[in-house]
Amino acid sequence: MIRLVVAVVGALVASSALAAAAPPPRGASTGANAFLLRITIPGQDAVLIGGLEWPTSTTADVQSFQYPGDGSIVSVGRSRAAIFASPGSAAATQSFSEAIVVSLFNGEVVAGKVTASVSAGASARSVGADTTASAVQGLRALGSDVPSAPGNVSLEDWGTMTVLSSDSGSRRTGPPGAQASVTALRVVLSADHGGLPAGSEIVIGDAQAVAVADLSAPPRPPPSRNLDEPRATPDRRPDRLPRAPEPDDVGGEVAGGPVKVAPEVAADLSAGGYVFPVYGTASFGDSFGGPRPNIPGGWHHGEDIFAAEGTPLLAVAAGTLHTIGFTKIGGYRLWLRDSEGNEFYYAHLSAYSPLAVEGRSVEAGDVIGFVGDTGDAEGGSPHLHFEIHPSSMAGLGYDGVVAPYSILLAWRRADDVSFSAGRIFIPTGPGSTTLPPPGAVLLEANDIAGTSGLVPGALEKALTR
């Protein structure tokens, strides 16, 4: 285990920049913060690990750490945190903190995974905040299992443990705003214990997000093209496919978007032939299902992977590219269908690679585009909006999407993981509360060629035509 020497920071970390009360204060602005660990000892400066505050610091990734050096008070196997904020007339924020294999006081309190995850969104049309992705798994205290539900647990005569303390709220006027906060695990000592004096506090996993709509912000200028004109769909016969641009076509148009030469890259594939979609340095949290007031349905249908603009995007599997072009929400986007019929959606690209041609076959790891901020992400942090639509969920239409977070973590390690590892959004209503059996629906080559990727029910309508 790598031992991280913990830096001691000023007492200002003990107070958050974002208030936990709901709704947000009138003077609040869009922002987010998070931290992985905070130890507060009476009469001393607080100890903070992985403290993030938008926009000065946005990601933290720690292989493992111990405090003090022998880990007798706190030991964590791995931890990571990320925050994101997009101010404006349709404001959105995310904050995420996760610690794996947590041990306090030489194993008196242990947890398999501690996750604090919140999101908030606000616009003139709607507001909302969410903390439901937060969880504490495999929790045990003093040798007994502890329910991973919000509440307080007595630790004999020396302390109290609070699990999943959260708050969220919103307002629709003056201006519209929403906020959410969660502290995943907190231990407060009522007596001296384990080398810490009474009154000490240990917090594992804390996340806060505030979204306040700026109704005075000017609307984003529309693209020069007429977005209301239907885009022609290329003839799908093999002899009529558009030609692949040559390297000197840089800056030209292919399937409705700019083209850049793809660099030579090498990616680690899993045994099943999958690869992480972003090449190089990138960060992401678990924001699936979070509020998104500016898209149909009002919730986040995938994962946002943040990276520098122009970072290469890779085909996650061998398959066929289709539905390549521009939409108001997704910007420059494309779909990839693998040999099993699973669909993968990429949005907000800055440009395509020469391989991005309707109907083109690609191999896992091929560069198919580049990170950007097009569509409704314009002016925000460059990122890839990525979705996974397993073939076994196709009968649910667009709402058969699954949460990519755990799958992306596995692909980043070049491991395999079943698509069932992702949470599934099941629409409510008669006949829609159960999943179809795997392989019940076979997608044809043009089933969803006309869908935007962000319209609930679009796949379902395509399949019933």
Residue pairs with C-beta under 8 A, 6 or more apart in sequence:
1 64
1 66
1 75
1 77
2 63
2 64
2 65
3 64
3 65
3 66
3 69
3 71
4 49
4 62
4 64
4 65
4 66
5 69
6 47
6 49
6 65
6 67
7 47
7 48
8 44
8 45
8 46
8 47
9 45
9 46
9 47
9 48
9 51
10 45
10 46
11 45
11 46
13 35
13 38
13 46
13 48
13 51
14 38
14 40
14 46
16 33
16 181
16 208
17 31
17 33
17 53
18 28
18 31
18 32
18 33
18 179
18 181
18 208
18 209
18 210
19 25
19 28
19 179
20 167
20 181
20 208
21 167
21 169
22 129
22 167
22 168
22 169
22 170
22 179
23 169
23 170
23 171
23 177
23 178
23 179
24 169
24 171
24 177
24 178
24 179
24 210
24 212
26 174
28 177
28 179
28 210
28 212
29 87
29 210
29 212
30 85
30 86
30 87
30 88
30 91
30 93
30 122
30 210
30 211
30 212
30 214
31 53
31 54
31 85
31 93
31 209
31 210
32 52
32 53
32 54
32 83
32 84
32 85
32 93
32 94
32 95
32 207
32 208
32 209
32 210
33 51
33 52
33 53
33 54
33 83
33 95
33 207
33 208
34 50
34 51
34 52
34 81
34 82
34 83
34 95
34 96
34 97
34 116
34 206
34 207
34 208
35 48
35 49
35 50
35 51
35 52
35 81
35 97
35 203
35 206
36 49
36 50
36 51
36 60
36 62
36 76
36 79
36 80
36 81
36 97
36 99
36 204
36 205
37 47
37 48
37 49
37 50
37 65
37 67
37 74
37 76
37 79
37 99
37 202
37 203
37 204
38 46
38 47
38 48
38 49
38 51
38 201
38 202
38 203
38 206
39 46
39 47
39 67
39 73
39 74
39 196
39 200
39 201
39 202
39 203
40 46
40 47
40 200
40 201
40 202
40 203
41 47
41 196
41 197
41 199
41 200
42 197
42 198
42 199
42 200
47 67
49 60
49 62
49 65
49 67
49 79
50 60
50 62
50 79
50 80
50 81
50 97
51 57
51 60
52 58
52 59
52 60
52 81
52 82
52 83
52 95
53 83
54 83
54 84
54 85
54 93
55 85
58 82
58 83
58 84
58 283
58 306
58 381
59 80
59 81
59 82
59 83
59 283
59 306
60 79
60 80
60 81
60 82
61 79
61 80
61 81
61 283
62 76
62 78
62 79
62 80
63 78
64 75
64 76
64 77
64 78
64 79
65 74
65 75
65 76
65 79
66 74
66 75
66 76
67 73
67 74
67 75
68 195
71 103
71 106
72 105
72 106
72 194
72 195
73 104
73 105
73 194
73 195
73 196
73 202
74 102
74 103
74 104
74 202
74 204
75 101
75 102
75 103
76 99
76 100
76 101
76 102
76 103
76 204
77 100
77 101
77 102
78 99
78 100
78 101
79 97
79 98
79 99
79 100
80 97
80 98
81 96
81 97
81 98
81 207
82 94
82 95
82 96
82 283
82 284
82 285
82 306
83 93
83 94
83 95
83 96
83 207
83 209
83 285
84 93
84 94
84 95
84 285
84 304
84 306
84 381
84 383
85 91
85 92
85 93
85 94
85 209
85 211
86 92
86 93
86 377
86 380
86 381
87 212
87 214
87 217
88 213
88 214
88 217
88 379
89 123
89 124
89 213
89 214
89 215
89 217
89 219
90 121
90 122
90 123
90 213
90 293
90 294
90 376
91 121
91 122
91 123
91 211
91 212
91 213
91 214
92 119
92 120
92 121
92 211
92 291
92 292
92 293
92 294
93 119
93 120
93 121
93 209
93 210
93 211
94 117
94 118
94 119
94 209
94 285
94 287
94 290
94 304
95 116
95 117
95 118
95 119
95 207
95 208
95 209
95 285
96 115
96 116
96 117
96 118
96 207
96 285
96 286
96 287
97 115
97 116
97 117
97 184
97 205
97 206
97 207
98 113
98 114
98 115
98 116
98 117
98 205
98 286
99 111
99 113
99 114
99 204
99 205
100 112
100 113
100 114
101 111
101 112
101 113
102 109
102 110
102 111
102 112
102 113
102 114
102 185
102 204
103 109
103 110
104 110
104 187
104 194
104 202
105 193
105 194
106 194
108 141
108 142
108 155
108 194
109 139
109 140
109 141
109 142
109 155
109 161
109 187
110 138
110 139
110 140
111 136
111 137
111 138
111 139
111 140
111 185
111 204
112 137
112 138
112 139
113 135
113 136
113 137
113 138
114 136
114 137
114 184
114 185
114 204
114 205
115 133
115 134
115 135
115 136
115 137
115 184
115 205
115 286
116 134
116 182
116 183
116 184
116 205
116 206
116 207
117 131
117 133
117 134
117 182
117 207
117 285
117 286
117 287
118 129
118 130
118 131
118 133
118 134
118 166
118 168
118 180
118 181
118 182
118 207
118 208
118 209
119 129
119 130
119 133
119 180
119 209
119 287
119 290
119 291
119 300
120 128
120 129
120 130
120 168
120 170
120 178
120 179
120 180
120 209
120 210
120 211
120 291
121 127
121 128
121 129
121 178
121 211
121 290
121 291
121 292
121 293
121 294
122 128
122 170
122 175
122 176
122 177
122 178
122 211
122 212
122 213
122 293
123 176
123 213
123 293
123 294
124 176
124 213
124 215
125 293
126 291
126 293
126 298
127 170
127 171
127 172
127 176
127 177
127 178
127 211
127 213
127 291
127 293
128 170
128 178
128 291
128 293
128 298
129 168
129 169
129 170
129 178
129 179
129 180
129 209
129 211
129 291
130 168
130 180
130 289
130 290
130 291
131 166
131 168
131 180
131 181
131 182
132 289
133 286
133 287
133 288
133 289
133 290
134 164
134 166
134 182
134 184
134 205
134 207
135 148
135 164
135 184
136 148
136 163
136 164
136 184
136 185
137 148
138 148
139 145
139 146
139 147
139 148
139 163
139 185
140 146
141 153
141 155
141 161
142 155
142 156
146 153
146 161
146 163
147 163
148 163
148 164
149 163
149 164
150 163
150 164
150 165
150 166
151 162
151 163
151 164
152 160
152 161
152 162
152 163
153 160
153 161
153 162
153 163
154 160
154 161
155 161
155 187
157 190
157 191
158 189
158 190
158 191
158 192
158 193
159 187
159 188
159 189
159 190
159 191
159 193
160 187
160 188
160 190
161 185
161 186
161 187
162 183
162 185
162 186
162 187
162 188
163 184
163 185
164 182
164 183
164 184
164 185
165 182
165 183
165 186
166 180
166 181
166 182
166 183
167 180
167 181
167 182
168 178
168 179
168 180
168 181
169 178
169 179
170 176
170 177
170 178
170 179
171 177
171 178
175 212
175 213
175 214
175 215
176 212
176 213
176 215
177 210
177 211
177 212
177 213
178 210
178 211
178 291
179 208
179 209
179 210
179 211
180 208
180 209
181 206
181 207
181 208
181 209
182 205
182 206
182 207
182 208
183 203
183 205
183 206
184 204
184 205
184 206
185 203
185 204
185 205
186 201
186 202
186 203
186 204
187 201
187 202
188 199
188 200
188 201
189 196
189 197
189 198
189 199
189 200
189 201
190 198
191 198
192 198
220 378
220 379
223 326
225 326
227 326
227 327
227 328
231 256
231 325
231 326
233 358
233 449
233 450
234 240
234 241
234 242
234 255
234 358
234 359
235 241
236 358
236 359
236 445
236 446
238 359
241 357
241 358
241 359
241 360
242 254
242 255
242 357
242 358
243 357
244 254
244 354
244 355
244 357
244 360
245 252
245 254
245 259
245 354
246 354
247 261
247 354
249 259
249 354
250 259
250 260
250 261
251 258
251 259
251 260
252 258
252 259
253 259
254 324
254 352
254 354
254 356
254 357
255 324
255 325
255 334
255 352
255 356
255 357
255 358
256 324
256 325
256 326
256 332
257 324
257 325
257 326
257 332
257 349
257 351
257 352
257 356
258 332
258 350
258 351
258 352
259 351
259 352
259 353
259 354
259 356
260 310
260 351
260 352
260 353
260 370
261 353
261 354
262 312
262 353
262 354
262 355
262 366
262 367
262 368
263 312
263 367
265 279
265 312
265 314
265 365
265 367
266 365
267 275
267 276
267 279
267 314
267 364
267 365
268 275
268 414
269 275
269 364
269 365
269 414
270 410
270 411
270 414
270 415
270 416
271 416
272 416
273 317
273 318
273 364
274 316
274 317
274 364
274 411
274 416
275 314
275 315
275 316
275 317
275 364
275 365
275 411
275 414
276 282
276 314
276 316
276 408
276 411
276 412
277 305
277 313
277 314
277 315
277 316
277 344
277 346
277 384
277 386
277 408
277 411
278 305
278 307
278 311
278 312
278 313
278 314
278 371
278 384
279 311
279 312
279 313
279 314
279 367
280 307
280 311
280 312
281 307
281 308
281 311
282 305
282 306
282 307
282 311
283 305
283 306
283 307
284 303
284 304
284 305
284 306
284 405
284 408
285 303
285 405
286 303
286 403
286 405
287 300
287 303
287 304
288 300
288 301
288 302
288 303
288 403
288 404
288 405
288 422
288 423
289 299
289 300
289 403
289 423
289 425
290 299
290 300
291 298
291 299
291 300
292 298
292 299
292 300
294 329
294 376
295 301
295 329
295 376
295 454
296 454
296 455
296 456
297 456
299 425
301 387
301 398
301 401
301 425
301 454
302 345
302 385
302 386
302 387
302 388
302 401
302 404
303 385
303 386
303 387
303 403
303 404
303 405
303 408
304 383
304 384
304 385
304 386
305 383
305 384
305 386
305 408
306 381
306 382
306 383
307 371
307 382
307 383
307 384
308 371
308 382
309 350
309 370
309 371
309 372
309 373
309 382
310 350
310 351
310 370
310 371
310 372
311 370
311 371
311 382
312 353
312 367
312 369
312 370
312 371
313 346
313 349
313 367
313 368
313 369
313 370
313 371
313 384
314 364
314 365
314 366
314 367
314 368
315 321
315 336
315 362
315 363
315 364
315 365
315 366
315 368
316 336
316 344
316 364
316 411
317 336
317 338
317 339
317 342
317 344
317 364
318 338
318 339
318 361
318 362
318 363
318 364
319 336
319 337
319 338
319 339
319 344
319 361
319 362
320 336
320 337
320 359
320 360
320 361
320 362
320 445
321 334
321 335
321 336
321 355
321 356
321 357
321 358
321 359
321 360
321 361
321 362
321 368
322 334
322 335
322 336
322 337
322 358
322 359
322 445
322 446
322 449
323 333
323 334
323 335
323 358
323 448
323 449
323 450
323 451
323 453
324 333
324 334
324 335
324 352
324 356
324 357
324 358
325 332
325 333
325 334
326 332
326 333
326 374
326 375
327 333
327 375
327 452
327 453
327 454
328 375
328 376
329 347
329 375
329 376
329 452
329 454
330 345
330 347
330 348
330 375
330 385
330 452
330 453
330 454
331 347
331 348
331 349
331 372
331 373
331 374
331 375
331 376
331 377
331 378
332 347
332 348
332 349
332 350
332 351
332 352
332 369
332 372
332 374
332 375
333 345
333 346
333 347
333 348
333 349
333 375
333 452
333 453
334 345
334 346
334 349
334 352
334 356
334 368
334 369
335 343
335 344
335 345
335 346
335 448
335 453
336 343
336 344
336 346
336 362
336 368
337 343
337 344
337 443
338 344
340 391
341 391
341 394
341 442
341 443
342 388
342 389
342 390
342 391
342 419
343 388
343 389
343 391
343 443
343 448
344 386
344 387
344 388
344 389
345 385
345 386
345 387
345 389
345 453
346 368
346 369
346 384
346 385
346 386
347 375
347 377
347 384
347 385
347 386
347 453
347 454
348 371
348 372
348 373
348 374
348 375
348 377
348 382
348 383
348 384
348 385
349 369
349 370
349 371
349 372
349 374
349 384
350 369
350 370
350 371
350 372
350 373
350 374
350 382
351 369
351 370
351 372
352 368
352 369
352 370
353 366
353 367
353 368
353 369
353 370
355 362
355 366
355 367
355 368
356 368
356 369
359 445
362 368
371 382
371 383
371 384
372 382
373 379
373 380
373 381
373 382
373 383
377 383
377 385
386 404
386 408
387 401
387 404
387 453
388 401
388 402
388 404
388 407
388 419
388 422
389 398
389 400
389 401
389 402
389 459
390 400
390 402
390 419
391 438
391 439
391 441
391 442
391 443
392 419
392 435
392 436
392 437
392 438
392 439
392 440
393 400
393 401
393 402
393 424
393 435
393 436
394 400
394 436
394 440
394 441
394 443
394 459
394 463
395 435
395 436
395 440
395 441
395 460
395 463
396 426
396 427
396 432
396 435
396 436
396 460
397 427
397 456
397 457
397 458
397 459
397 460
397 461
397 463
398 451
398 455
398 456
398 457
398 458
398 459
398 460
399 425
399 426
399 427
399 456
399 457
399 460
400 424
400 425
400 459
401 424
401 425
402 419
402 420
402 422
402 423
402 424
402 425
403 422
403 423
403 424
404 422
405 422
406 417
406 421
406 422
407 417
407 419
407 421
407 422
410 416
410 417
410 421
411 417
424 435
426 432
426 433
426 434
426 435
427 456
441 463
443 463
447 459
447 462
447 463
448 458
448 459
448 462
450 462
451 458
451 459
451 462
452 458
